[in-house]
Amino acid sequence: MVISKLDSQVQMDTSGATILVVDDQPINIQTIYNILNPTYVVLAATSGEDALELCLEKIPDLILLDVLMPDMSGLELCGLLKRDERIRDVPVIFVTSINDQEEESSCWEAGAVDFITKPVNATTLINRIRAHLTIKYQRDILLQLVFVDGLTGVYNRRYFDEHLLKFGNIGSRTTTDTAVLLLDIDSFKLYNDHYGHLKGDEVLRNAANLVKSSLLRPADFVSRYGGEEFAVVLPDTDFEGASEVAERIRSAFFNKNIEHVTSSHRRLTVSIGISTFNVAKKQNMKVVELADANLYEAKSRGRNTVYPDISSNDNKPKASVLN
């Protein structure tokens, strides 16, 4: 998104946005693709199941959804999208060949922001998409003011607290698990004392970028938890998967080789505590409480450490906890 100020009005360039087209007829997808390309990045799915999977892999900016499809109708898919906290805010425009009041009412009730009748008029399609993307981007800007940490550019503690609760609610209704990592920059006070607070702020920005670059899925996110602490949320991730991500983050910091002469490692390192909702529940703890306890244990083991390290027998949680 590009924003420029002209004549006291905010102009938004919505080009480059990702549009997911869902239709069981490839010819219809091709028609819309020809209209939208190359202004937008166009993804396609020919079934509701494929569309749902694709949305979780790469969250689109807007969805164009056919109403009548076999197996899972567009109305059913829209209902599923709106019940998932991770993708419920993605605007859905229905594309339908049926034009009656009952059909229109069903589209609105399912959670759509608009609908377009077939055959698609190119000018109408482009203008409807641009209008709803503009609304979405304006909303995103407002949320950024509320939920983004001004120094590091990642989410803040408020965002973490609100969204962690949502993922906990999702887990209570499904068999999936969500992992939480708490990581702390080792000996950060000593770094500030030696190099100064300006360099310390630079380290915090670098740390945020290193964590973000270590997360491979759109649904994963990092928040500045407080001071030199960051929290990572990994939806649909068990303890083993969380351990892999944590080690990737730890290695990224170590291999970056940022000088820290007052640290025992002589470079900037992080310690990370791992938790998941299911593991915490079996230990009668809250997920952040367990992650914090494991972070403390990582610190006590010499820092530059992930705990529990399930690759090591002495660190591995009991089997009853992992199952």
LINPE-V489396 format. One record per residue. N is the residue number from 1. RES is the residue in three letters. D_LAST is the distance of its C-alpha to the last C-alpha in Angstrom with 1 decimal. Layout:
<<N	RES	D_LAST> <N	RES	D_LAST>>
This chain:
<<1	MET	43.7> <2	VAL	47.1> <3	ILE	48.9> <4	SER	52.5> <5	LYS	55.0> <6	LEU	58.3> <7	ASP	61.0> <8	SER	58.8> <9	GLN	56.3> <10	VAL	52.8> <11	GLN	52.5> <12	MET	49.2> <13	ASP	48.7> <14	THR	45.8> <15	SER	46.1> <16	GLY	43.1> <17	ALA	40.8> <18	THR	38.1> <19	ILE	38.9> <20	LEU	36.6> <21	VAL	38.8> <22	VAL	37.2> <23	ASP	39.5> <24	ASP	39.4> <25	GLN	42.8> <26	PRO	42.9> <27	ILE	46.6> <28	ASN	45.8> <29	ILE	43.3> <30	GLN	45.9> <31	THR	48.5> <32	ILE	46.4> <33	TYR	45.4> <34	ASN	49.1> <35	ILE	49.9> <36	LEU	47.1> <37	ASN	47.2> <38	PRO	47.7> <39	THR	47.6> <40	TYR	43.9> <41	VAL	40.8> <42	VAL	40.2> <43	LEU	36.9> <44	ALA	36.9> <45	ALA	34.8> <46	THR	36.2> <47	SER	33.5> <48	GLY	31.5> <49	GLU	28.2> <50	ASP	29.3> <51	ALA	30.7> <52	LEU	27.5> <53	GLU	25.5> <54	LEU	28.4> <55	CYS	28.6> <56	LEU	25.0> <57	GLU	25.8> <58	LYS	29.2> <59	ILE	30.2> <60	PRO	33.8> <61	ASP	36.6> <62	LEU	37.9> <63	ILE	37.3> <64	LEU	40.1> <65	LEU	38.8> <66	ASP	40.6> <67	VAL	40.7> <68	LEU	41.2> <69	MET	38.6> <70	PRO	37.3> <71	ASP	33.8> <72	MET	33.0> <73	SER	36.0> <74	GLY	36.5> <75	LEU	36.5> <76	GLU	33.1> <77	LEU	31.7> <78	CYS	33.4> <79	GLY	31.8> <80	LEU	28.3> <81	LEU	29.3> <82	LYS	30.6> <83	ARG	27.5> <84	ASP	25.4> <85	GLU	25.9> <86	ARG	25.7> <87	ILE	28.6> <88	ARG	30.4> <89	ASP	33.3> <90	VAL	34.3> <91	PRO	37.7> <92	VAL	38.1> <93	ILE	41.5> <94	PHE	42.0> <95	VAL	44.3> <96	THR	45.9> <97	SER	48.9> <98	ILE	49.3> <99	ASN	51.5> <100	ASP	51.7> <101	GLN	50.9> <102	GLU	48.1> <103	GLU	46.4> <104	GLU	46.9> <105	SER	45.5> <106	SER	42.4> <107	CYS	41.8> <108	TRP	42.3> <109	GLU	40.1> <110	ALA	37.2> <111	GLY	37.3> <112	ALA	39.7> <113	VAL	42.0> <114	ASP	44.7> <115	PHE	45.6> <116	ILE	48.0> <117	THR	49.9> <118	LYS	50.3> <119	PRO	52.3> <120	VAL	51.0> <121	ASN	53.7> <122	ALA	52.9> <123	THR	54.6> <124	THR	52.8> <125	LEU	49.4> <126	ILE	49.9> <127	ASN	51.2> <128	ARG	48.4> <129	ILE	45.7> <130	ARG	47.6> <131	ALA	48.0> <132	HIS	44.4> <133	LEU	43.1> <134	THR	45.6> <135	ILE	44.3> <136	LYS	40.7> <137	TYR	41.7> <138	GLN	43.8> <139	ARG	40.8> <140	ASP	38.6> <141	ILE	41.4> <142	LEU	41.4> <143	LEU	37.6> <144	GLN	38.0> <145	LEU	40.5> <146	VAL	38.1> <147	PHE	34.7> <148	VAL	35.5> <149	ASP	36.1> <150	GLY	39.8> <151	LEU	39.5> <152	THR	36.5> <153	GLY	36.5> <154	VAL	32.7> <155	TYR	31.4> <156	ASN	32.1> <157	ARG	30.3> <158	ARG	31.4> <159	TYR	29.9> <160	PHE	26.5> <161	ASP	26.6> <162	GLU	27.6> <163	HIS	25.3> <164	LEU	22.2> <165	LEU	22.8> <166	LYS	23.3> <167	PHE	19.9> <168	GLY	18.3> <169	ASN	20.3> <170	ILE	19.3> <171	GLY	15.6> <172	SER	16.5> <173	ARG	18.3> <174	THR	15.9> <175	THR	12.4> <176	THR	12.7> <177	ASP	11.6> <178	THR	14.3> <179	ALA	14.5> <180	VAL	17.3> <181	LEU	19.1> <182	LEU	21.9> <183	LEU	24.5> <184	ASP	27.7> <185	ILE	30.8> <186	ASP	31.5> <187	SER	34.9> <188	PHE	36.0> <189	LYS	38.6> <190	LEU	40.2> <191	TYR	40.3> <192	ASN	42.0> <193	ASP	44.5> <194	HIS	45.4> <195	TYR	45.5> <196	GLY	46.2> <197	HIS	44.5> <198	LEU	45.6> <199	LYS	43.7> <200	GLY	40.8> <201	ASP	40.8> <202	GLU	40.9> <203	VAL	37.9> <204	LEU	35.9> <205	ARG	37.0> <206	ASN	36.0> <207	ALA	32.6> <208	ALA	32.0> <209	ASN	33.1> <210	LEU	31.0> <211	VAL	27.8> <212	LYS	28.9> <213	SER	29.8> <214	SER	26.4> <215	LEU	24.8> <216	LEU	25.1> <217	ARG	24.4> <218	PRO	26.8> <219	ALA	24.2> <220	ASP	22.9> <221	PHE	25.2> <222	VAL	26.3> <223	SER	28.2> <224	ARG	30.4> <225	TYR	28.8> <226	GLY	31.8> <227	GLY	34.2> <228	GLU	32.6> <229	GLU	29.0> <230	PHE	27.2> <231	ALA	24.1> <232	VAL	22.3> <233	VAL	20.3> <234	LEU	18.3> <235	PRO	17.7> <236	ASP	15.3> <237	THR	13.5> <238	ASP	9.9> <239	PHE	9.6> <240	GLU	10.9> <241	GLY	13.6> <242	ALA	14.6> <243	SER	15.1> <244	GLU	17.5> <245	VAL	19.4> <246	ALA	19.8> <247	GLU	21.2> <248	ARG	23.5> <249	ILE	24.8> <250	ARG	25.4> <251	SER	27.2> <252	ALA	29.3> <253	PHE	30.6> <254	PHE	31.3> <255	ASN	33.0> <256	LYS	35.1> <257	ASN	36.9> <258	ILE	38.3> <259	GLU	40.6> <260	HIS	39.7> <261	VAL	42.1> <262	THR	41.1> <263	SER	37.5> <264	SER	36.6> <265	HIS	35.3> <266	ARG	38.5> <267	ARG	36.8> <268	LEU	34.7> <269	THR	31.0> <270	VAL	28.0> <271	SER	25.1> <272	ILE	21.8> <273	GLY	19.0> <274	ILE	15.7> <275	SER	13.7> <276	THR	11.9> <277	PHE	12.5> <278	ASN	9.0> <279	VAL	8.4> <280	ALA	12.0> <281	LYS	11.9> <282	LYS	9.7> <283	GLN	12.2> <284	ASN	15.1> <285	MET	16.3> <286	LYS	17.7> <287	VAL	16.3> <288	VAL	19.6> <289	GLU	19.8> <290	LEU	16.7> <291	ALA	17.9> <292	ASP	21.3> <293	ALA	20.2> <294	ASN	18.5> <295	LEU	21.7> <296	TYR	23.8> <297	GLU	22.0> <298	ALA	22.6> <299	LYS	26.2> <300	SER	26.6> <301	ARG	25.6> <302	GLY	28.7> <303	ARG	27.8> <304	ASN	27.3> <305	THR	23.7> <306	VAL	20.2> <307	TYR	17.8> <308	PRO	15.2> <309	ASP	16.2> <310	ILE	13.3> <311	SER	16.1> <312	SER	17.4> <313	ASN	16.2> <314	ASP	17.8> <315	ASN	16.1> <316	LYS	12.6> <317	PRO	10.2> <318	LYS	9.0> <319	ALA	6.2> <320	SER	5.5> <321	VAL	5.6> <322	LEU	3.8> <323	ASN	0.0>>
